[in-house]
Structure formats: C-alpha cells, structure tokens
Amino acid sequence: MLYSGRKRFSAFLRGLLLFTAAALPVYSDSADFVKFERGKAEFRKGMTYFNDGHYLAAVEFFRNALVHYADYTAAADYLSRSYRLAGFLDSAVSELERLVEMYPENAVFRNRLNEIKFREAFAGKAPFSGRYVRSTVVESSKMKQYGFPHPADIAVDREKNIYVTSFSSGKLVKFDLNGNGIFSVTPGFGSGLYGVDCSGSRLAVSDFKNDRVFLMNTSGKVIKEIGRSGSGPSEFHGPAGLKFDAAGNLYVADTGNDRIQKFDPDGGFILQFGKSGKYEGELSGPSAVSVIEGLVYIADRKNSRISLFDEWGNFKKNLLEKKLESPRGISVHGGSLLISDERKGLVKYDPATGEVSPFEAENGEENIRLFATAADRDGFVYCLDYSAQSVYAYTPVERKYTNLEVEIASVDTGMFPVVACYVNIRNREGRPVYGLTSDNIKIVEDNAPVSSIYTGYLKKKAPSVSAVICVDRSTQSRRYGPDVEWAADFFLKNMRKNDSVRTVGFSSDYYEASPYDWSRRRTLKVLSTDEYSSGKVTGRALYNSISSLIPRLNRRAVILITDGTVAADSFEQYTERTIIHYAQRHFVPVYVISFKSPDESLRNIADSTGGTVILPSEVDTLRSLYSRIKGQDEYRYVFVYKTFKPAIFRGWWSDMRIDIDYRGLRGTEWGGYFVP
C-alpha cells in the first residue's frame, strides 16, 4: 500500500487540501498552522454564503480569513469574486490589482483584471475592425445522414442551431453549434427545398419545385402547408427565400411571379407587391427578402440590385445598382444587411449611412459560390457555399484571439456525490455566450477529468417566472396609490401556478410586504395598502429585490412601480452603477413602470439591465410584460456531474478547473468546494 497508518494517510489528505493549481496558491511550507486553520474556518464559512448567493455576507468571512492568514490566496481570490458578483466592481478591481501585484506570473488573475478594464473602457461596444477569420467548416460530404447536397439557404435559431435546405435532396438538415447533426427531414415528396427562416419555435421552409411553403416546428414537424401552383393570392411559381418579421408575419419571394407575398403568423394571406420588370417597383427573379424595422429589402437578382419597399408594399427606392451582379441572399446582422452575391461574394450594407463594404476574411471566402448568409447573436457569420456544399463560420478577428470569461457563481453539493456548478460565460465584450453543450466543456477535479457532464438542467425546465414587484411608497408617490394595483395586474393576471411573485415596498426603509406566492388575489390585496411616508431608498430596494431572485431557477425580473422621481437618499447606500453591475452579473432585468417620465437614473437602470421603462399610456407594453419576462433567454449554465470523491474526503477542499472551447474561443476558471 502507498499509505499505511492513520498518521501517514492524514498527511496525505493535508497535502491534498493544500495543493492547488498555479491559479490559487493557498499555502506555503513555512505557514503558521494555527493561523491557517483559523483562516480556513472563516474561508469555509465564506464559501457557504458564496454558494448560497449571499456575496456581501461572504465578503466579511473572506476578509476575516485574510486577517488570520494574510497569504491565504484562495480567500483573496474569492473576496474579489464576491465583490464582483455583488456588483461592487471598483472593490473587485482593487482586490485583483493586489493579487496581480503579489503574483505577477499568474495569468488567471491578470486576464480577469484585463477583462474588467476592457469592458469598462468600451462600455459594451465591440471595437471590431470589420475583418473576419474563418473558425469552423461544416462539409456536407462529411455529415453522413445529415448531408445537405446543393444547399440553397441557411438560418440560425436562438440556441445557435443551424438549419440548411438541400435543393437536390429535398431535405432540411439541423445541426448544433458544434456541427453535430440533430435531424434530417424531407417534408414533401420530390421537393426541392430552397428558403428557410426561424422565428422562436417556428420554421418556414419553401418548396421551390412544388410551389408551397411549409410551416414547421424546430423539431422538424410540419404544422401547416401554404400555397399551390399559380399566380393568385397564396399561389406560387418557384417560392425561394423567405423571412419572418418581428411580429411573426412571413414574407416570401415568389420568384417565378416576380413578386413578394406577405402572410400572417397563421399562414393567412395579407397582401402581395411587386411585378415583372426592371423599373421602379418592379422585380425580376427576386430570390430573397429581409426586414428591418418595417422596411422590406429584396434581393432583386436578375436586376442586380436591392429593392426597398415598406411593410404595406409601397415602393421606396432601389439600392446598390451597379454594385451587385447576382444577389442571391440577404440577411440582417447588427442593423446592417449582409448581401450574398454568388459572383461578387459577401457585401455589407448599412441602411443608416448607405455605406457599402466588402466582407474581409483572413482565410478563405473569396472563391466560394455564395448563396446565403446568416449571423447569430454571438457575432458569428455563416456563409453557405452552393458549389462546395459547405457552411463556413467566421468570427471577428479581434475576438478570435481573445479569451472567454468563465465565472463560477456557486457550487451546490446538496446531492453529493452529484455536484452542480452554476457558471456564467461571456465574450470579450461582456455579452453572454449561450447554447453551449457538453462538447464545449471540460471539468477537472484535482487533476482528474470528469467523464460525464450534463448541461441541460435549466434548458429542459418548463419556463416559469419569478418576479419581485417593488413599490415606491414615498410621499411623492402617494397620489398614484390607486393606480398601483391597476399597473401590476397586467402582469399578475397572466401568472400560472408554477410562477411566483414577491412584493416589497420602500420609502425611508425597505421591507417585504409578502413572500413569494402565485396568488393574484393575495398579491393585489397586499398592493392595495395606502401606507406612505417620507424617504425614497430606491437603490436599497432594487438591490435587495435582485438578491432575492439570484437563487431562483425561473425566468426572473424586478418590476419597479414608481412615480419616476428620485431623492437625495435614493442611491446613497447602493449606487446606480452598483445596481446595474449587480443585475447584469446575474442576468436580472429591471422593468420600471413609471407614472410619469422617469428620472434618467431609472431609465438607465432599466435599459442597461435588459428591461425597459413603461408608461401608463403604453397599455400594449404592459399587457406583454409577463410574456416578455417568461420568454427571455436563460443565460445561466448549470454543469451537473458525479464526482469520484468517496465519503472519506469529507471536509476537504476539492480543486476544480473548468475549460471552455467554442470555435477557437477559449476560457478557463478555477474554483472548488469543500466535500460535504
């Protein structure tokens, strides 16, 4: 045996506790064991609060750990993390700067500090040069049953799944962000599929050969068929590209009839516009369509231009004449149009400025026969090569050579040996990276790789809502007291039993009016109170509201109901900046229902956290508030796995490293937990 006797085994366990990878040096050979053990006791208490999401409470214990043992680097690291997760960014930076000064060779601390400073400097705006680099390729010939010979169009859904139509095989193929096939379906016999677009859980696919359009779900099941051969309403002659608008209406390029047809979300015909010709308002072989803010852009292929109409079919103007040769596809990326010209390649057009720029790729876009292009919310651009029967993914050059930010928000060992690690992942600009799978994740515990990681815990949960209704009970808001119930009820009457709402009030202090509950009646009764007093601690109320939502596994939001004013004490304890950072860190939007035009600080909080300001006159927005919260994206990850640790390790620290690899973008985080 390697270890025999209690004393030797105890020494082995102590060595295991004190050994930590280079990112977190915890202990030195000359350390005072008594001081260290006292510091470790405080550190362990801090980890309990940290993993419960009580980051400010954790701060105190990590500080105490450093008081007892000043070289406790893990405590210093978690102190900085706690400040950041609590929204106190300046304090987090100060602690990180101290760590970088102490350990200048530590790349983890240095990168984390650089990430914060970069985002603060650019305020979330991507400083991209416009140059791209190819990151991955998906080739039809290598996809086996998921092959897509002679692809015609491409779409990307909100989870970064990719849909490709195959004209020659009549198949619609779906694969995930890593290029793994999900399904391959043939919706119609003898079909030649052309256009595809995605809106929420719906797909639209055009069958060019059989003059029809399929409405499908994202599992590939046909829900409805639209059209037949002809030239009348809801009839087609070679339908090609199609596009949903923000309201769910569908525009179809009816190529053979030289027109565009518009349908409602249920597939009902609304209108048609365009006619054969080369003059204003006329089309020749339109192959694709796209929509930006009610304006309809059409790839007028045989006329070598883009034609612009409004959503009612009124002609506006022709664009890019003499700058295009054969525009096949058209899509939207960040407010700009990406025009796929099968002869000239990819052209970028900014409708706001009229600026035209070529797509600059470092390795390889210039010789492809480009039929279509799509872009996802991470900024990846997907180009579809008809001749090579391949999909090329491109990323901005600046992002290719930067790191992802990986952040452990908590570790749950309540079901040990099953471990659940809550993780946030962001790109260099601070935007959440969504849709990753176990193929992108590697976890190592004490230098031993974890064999199986489940990532779909939150994704598989049925969407439900947890919200905090935060009511301003200051004397300034008294006059609007009777309207509080009216405003809140737009949200409450849509709630279901798996939803929950908590009500709080504030004036000179913050208080809970009712705990989380699903009852509309009980909540309205609480909101009917008429108790108002001086003071307006808005910041404290918002901070505590966000705190109560952090551990909840629903779609979350704070709904602030106020007269729109702020007072001298509103952000005295918790500043506007702290509230914004705190909400952003945990993906909690703040919606402000304001009975009059709100103070700029409240508007800034709403806009910066992903919420919005709603005035009483905006009844449609009030009505849609519940569905907007319930339908928001879930950006948190929960990595669930079974550890190899036996019960004999109880009480000892387990070191953890998480590596993320996503199309050449990489990120690493260190952390750990005490074995329960």
Buried (B, 14 or more C-beta within 10 A) or exposed (E): EEEEEEEEBEEEBEEBBBBBBEBBBBBEEEBEEEBBEBBBBBBBBBBEBBBBBBBBBBBBBBBBBBBBBEBBBBBBBBBBBBBBBBBBBEBBBEBBBBBBEEBEEBEBBBBBBBBBEBBEEEEEEBEBEEBBBBBBBBBBEEBEEBBBEBBBBBBBBBBBBBBBBBBEBBBBBBBBBBBEBBBBBBBBEEBBBBBBBBBEEBBBBBBBBBBBBBBBEBEBEBEEBBBEEEEEEBBBBBBBBBBBBEEEBBBBBBBBBBBBBBBEBEBEBBEBBBEEEEEEBBBBBBBBBBBBEEEBBBBBBBBBBBBBBEBEBEBBEBBBEEBBEBBBBBBBBEEBBBBBBBEBBBBBBEBEEEEBEEBBBEEEBEEBBBBBBBBBBBBBBBBBBBEBBBBBBBBBBBBBEBBBBBBBBBBBBEEBBEBBBBBBBBBBBBBBBBBBBBBBBBBBBBEEEBEEBBBEBBBEBEBBBBBBBBBBBBBBBBEBBEBBBEBBBBBBEBBEEEBBBBBBBBBEEBEBBBEBBBBBEEBBEBBEBEEBBEBBBBBBBBBBBBBBBBBBBBBBBBBBBBBBBBBEBBBEEBBBBBBBBBBBBBBBBBBBBBBEEBBEBBBBBBBBBBBBBBBBEEEEBBBBBBEBBBEBBBBBBBBBBBBEBEEEBEEBBBBBBBBBBBBBBBBBBBBBBBBE
